[in-house]
Amino acid sequence: MLDRHAEHTAGIREEELRFASGDALLSGRLFRPDGAAHAAVVLNGATGVPQRFYRHFARWLAAEQQIACLTYDYTDFGDSARDHPRRSTVTMADWALADQPAARAEMRRHYAGVPLWVIGHSLGAMLMPLQDDLEDVARMIVVAGGLVHHHDHPWPYRALALAFWFGHVPLAARLLGYLPGRAVGFGADLPAGVYWQWRRWCTTRGSYLPETGRGLPLPRWKETGIPVDLFAVADDDVVPPPAVWRLGEVFGGAAQHRTVLVPRELGLKAIGHLGAFARENAALWPRLLPQG
């Protein structure tokens, strides 16, 4: 469903959208190039990162690369929030297995017949191997997405992760009925179902894989033949490169291209877990797109 709000930015058109995911109505923003698009990107965001964080990258895709881009917020988060997160029953699996396919369906409505790419940032890529309705996805681009265990984190970040999963944070989430992200320094409040599932996966060897076939779908990406580009970030303490390659194994036999983004090689001071989409790191953006 198209919202009436739209604006023009640097020769591109931005439109606010509302589209269904189950009984939820998601808020999205469609960045249209001036002229025919040669690809259409659905950008699946990271946990707790609102769609507005990706707006500069999405505008660059539309204005400089002639690529349409859809950003959106997951159910009961950001601009898609229906109520206080305490009253939400949504889980991380719902965000991945319901919202992400809904966003692809919405993009197909606007750009039928145009090659569809998915760019998944962190959570935005993590459960893609388990999804269906992938037949017309032309390419998967993974950015800092992986199957991470708390022992993967280097020190001193690991101390923060241990507090987040085993210290005062789970106690606060249990007492309040949601993750008080702003209060504990995470940056965003999240529904309890998202936090507890996230916690289980990040403190279990194999992440969600032990749950596949009994609660979660089995991986089926290798049946699709869709190529996958995996980008790990050398200075990412949250999802270090080995965790990204672990996710690569779940994609199975699909053709893969694996790249480590090293800040100094790109003339950057730092990238980290979020920085690949930060405006100050725009010099690396062309690296994220298929070459040739």
C-alpha positions in Angstrom: 0.0 0.0 0.0 1.5 3.4 -1.0 1.4 6.2 1.4 0.7 9.6 0.0 3.9 11.0 1.4 6.7 11.2 -1.1 9.6 13.5 -1.7 12.4 14.1 -4.3 16.0 13.9 -3.3 18.9 14.6 -5.6 17.0 13.4 -8.7 15.5 10.4 -7.1 12.0 9.8 -5.7 11.4 8.6 -2.1 8.1 7.1 -1.2 6.8 6.0 2.2 5.1 2.6 2.1 2.9 0.5 4.4 2.7 -3.2 3.6 1.4 -6.3 5.4 3.4 -9.0 7.2 0.8 -11.3 8.7 -1.4 -9.2 10.9 1.2 -6.5 11.2 1.6 -3.4 8.9 5.3 -2.6 8.2 6.6 0.8 7.5 9.0 1.1 4.6 10.6 3.6 2.3 11.2 3.0 -1.4 14.1 4.9 -3.1 13.4 5.0 -6.8 16.1 6.0 -9.4 15.4 8.7 -12.0 14.8 6.4 -14.9 14.7 2.7 -15.3 16.2 0.6 -12.5 18.6 -2.1 -13.6 18.2 -3.9 -10.2 15.9 -3.7 -7.1 17.4 -4.2 -3.6 15.5 -5.2 -0.5 17.7 -4.1 2.5 17.1 -6.3 5.5 18.4 -4.4 8.5 20.3 -5.5 11.6 18.7 -6.1 15.0 17.7 -2.8 16.7 18.9 -0.7 13.8 16.0 1.5 12.4 15.6 1.8 8.6 16.6 5.5 8.6 20.2 4.4 9.4 20.4 3.0 5.8 18.9 6.0 4.0 22.2 7.4 2.8 23.2 4.1 1.3 19.8 3.7 -0.3 19.9 7.1 -1.8 23.4 6.4 -3.2 22.1 3.2 -4.8 19.2 5.1 -6.5 21.1 8.2 -7.5 24.5 6.8 -8.4 23.8 3.2 -9.4 20.3 3.3 -10.9 19.2 0.7 -8.3 15.9 0.9 -6.5 16.1 0.1 -2.8 13.5 -0.7 -0.2 14.3 -0.1 3.5 11.8 -1.0 6.3 11.4 -1.6 10.0 10.5 -5.0 11.4 7.2 -5.7 13.2 6.8 -3.8 16.5 10.0 -1.8 16.0 10.9 1.6 14.8 8.3 3.1 12.5 6.5 -0.2 12.4 5.9 -0.2 16.2 2.2 -0.7 17.1 2.5 -0.3 20.8 5.0 -0.5 23.7 7.4 -3.4 23.1 6.2 -4.8 26.5 3.0 -5.8 24.8 4.6 -7.4 21.7 4.7 -11.1 21.2 7.0 -11.0 18.1 10.2 -13.0 17.9 13.4 -12.7 16.0 12.3 -15.6 13.8 9.1 -13.7 12.9 11.3 -10.8 11.8 13.3 -13.0 9.5 10.9 -15.6 8.4 7.8 -13.4 8.0 8.9 -9.8 7.6 11.8 -10.3 5.2 9.7 -12.3 2.7 7.0 -9.8 3.0 9.4 -7.0 2.0 10.5 -9.0 -1.0 6.9 -9.5 -2.1 6.4 -5.7 -1.8 9.4 -4.9 -3.9 8.3 -7.4 -6.6 5.0 -5.4 -6.8 6.9 -2.3 -7.6 9.7 -3.7 -9.7 8.4 -6.9 -11.4 10.8 -8.3 -13.9 13.8 -6.4 -12.6 16.6 -8.5 -11.0 16.0 -8.7 -7.3 18.9 -8.5 -4.9 18.8 -8.9 -1.1 21.3 -7.1 1.0 21.2 -8.5 4.5 23.0 -6.7 7.4 23.6 -8.9 10.4 20.2 -10.4 11.3 19.1 -9.3 7.8 21.2 -12.2 6.4 21.3 -14.6 9.3 18.1 -16.7 8.6 18.0 -16.2 4.8 19.2 -19.8 4.2 16.0 -21.1 5.9 13.5 -19.0 3.9 11.3 -19.9 0.9 9.8 -17.8 -1.9 13.3 -17.2 -3.2 12.7 -18.2 -6.8 13.2 -14.8 -8.3 16.0 -13.6 -6.0 19.0 -13.0 -8.3 21.7 -12.4 -5.7 22.2 -12.5 -1.9 24.7 -10.0 -0.4 25.6 -10.7 3.2 27.2 -7.8 5.2 28.5 -8.6 8.7 26.0 -11.4 9.1 26.9 -14.6 10.8 26.3 -17.4 13.3 28.0 -15.9 16.3 28.6 -17.4 19.7 29.7 -15.3 22.7 33.1 -17.0 22.7 33.7 -15.6 19.2 34.0 -12.0 20.5 37.4 -10.7 21.2 38.2 -9.0 24.5 37.3 -6.5 25.8 34.0 -6.6 23.8 33.4 -10.1 25.1 32.9 -8.7 28.6 30.1 -6.5 27.3 28.5 -9.5 25.5 28.6 -11.6 28.6 26.9 -8.9 30.6 24.3 -8.6 27.8 23.5 -12.3 27.9 24.2 -13.3 31.5 24.5 -10.2 33.6 22.1 -7.4 34.5 20.5 -7.2 31.0 18.5 -10.5 31.1 17.4 -9.6 34.7 16.1 -6.3 33.5 14.3 -7.9 30.5 12.7 -10.5 32.8 11.5 -7.8 35.3 10.2 -5.3 32.7 8.9 -7.7 30.1 11.0 -6.2 27.3 14.6 -5.3 26.5 15.2 -1.8 27.8 17.8 -1.1 25.3 18.1 2.6 25.8 18.6 2.1 29.6 21.3 -0.6 29.3 23.2 1.2 26.5 22.1 -1.0 23.6 20.4 1.8 21.9 16.9 0.5 21.1 14.1 -1.1 23.2 13.1 -4.5 21.8 10.2 -7.0 22.5 11.1 -9.7 25.0 10.5 -12.5 22.4 13.2 -11.0 20.2 15.7 -10.6 23.0 15.2 -14.1 24.5 15.5 -15.9 21.1 18.5 -13.8 20.2 20.1 -14.6 23.5 19.5 -18.4 23.0 21.1 -18.3 19.6 24.1 -16.3 20.6 24.9 -18.5 23.6 24.3 -21.9 21.8 27.0 -23.6 19.7 25.5 -23.6 16.2 23.2 -20.7 16.9 19.7 -21.6 15.5 20.8 -24.7 13.7 19.9 -27.1 16.5 16.3 -25.9 16.1 16.1 -26.5 12.4 13.7 -29.3 11.6 11.9 -28.8 14.9 10.5 -25.3 15.1 12.5 -23.7 12.4 12.7 -24.7 8.7 15.6 -26.7 7.4 18.2 -24.8 5.3 17.3 -25.1 1.6 19.4 -22.4 -0.1 21.6 -24.9 -1.9 18.6 -26.0 -3.8 18.1 -22.5 -5.3 21.5 -22.0 -6.9 21.4 -18.3 -6.0 24.9 -16.8 -5.7 26.0 -15.3 -2.4 28.5 -12.6 -1.7 29.7 -12.6 1.9 31.4 -9.6 3.4 33.1 -9.8 6.8 34.7 -6.8 8.5 38.1 -7.1 9.9 37.4 -4.9 12.9 33.9 -6.2 13.7 33.9 -7.3 17.3 30.2 -8.2 17.2 30.2 -10.6 14.2 33.9 -11.5 13.5 34.9 -13.0 10.2 34.8 -16.7 11.4 31.1 -16.2 12.3 30.4 -14.9 8.8 32.1 -17.9 7.2 30.0 -20.2 9.5 26.9 -18.7 8.0 28.4 -19.2 4.5 28.4 -22.9 5.2 24.6 -22.8 5.9 24.1 -21.4 2.5 25.5 -24.7 1.3 26.6 -25.4 -2.3 25.6 -22.0 -3.7 28.3 -20.1 -5.6 30.0 -17.9 -3.0 32.4 -15.0 -3.0 34.0 -14.2 0.4 35.6 -10.8 1.1 37.1 -9.3 4.3 36.8 -5.6 4.4 39.9 -4.2 6.0 39.6 -0.5 7.0 43.2 0.6 6.2 43.1 -1.1 2.8 40.0 1.1 2.0 41.6 4.3 3.4 39.2 4.2 6.4 40.0 4.5 10.1 37.3 2.0 11.2 34.3 0.1 10.0 33.1 -2.2 12.8 29.7 -3.9 12.8 27.6 -1.0 11.7 30.0 1.1 9.7 29.7 -0.5 6.3 26.5 1.5 5.8 27.6 4.7 7.5 27.8 7.8 5.3 31.4 8.5 6.3 32.4 5.1 4.9 30.8 5.6 1.5 34.1 4.9 -0.2 33.5 1.1 0.4 29.9 1.1 -0.9 30.9 0.1 -4.5 32.7 -2.9 -3.1 29.4 -4.3 -1.8 27.8 -4.5 -5.3 28.3 -7.4 -7.8 31.3 -6.6 -10.0 30.9 -6.8 -13.8 
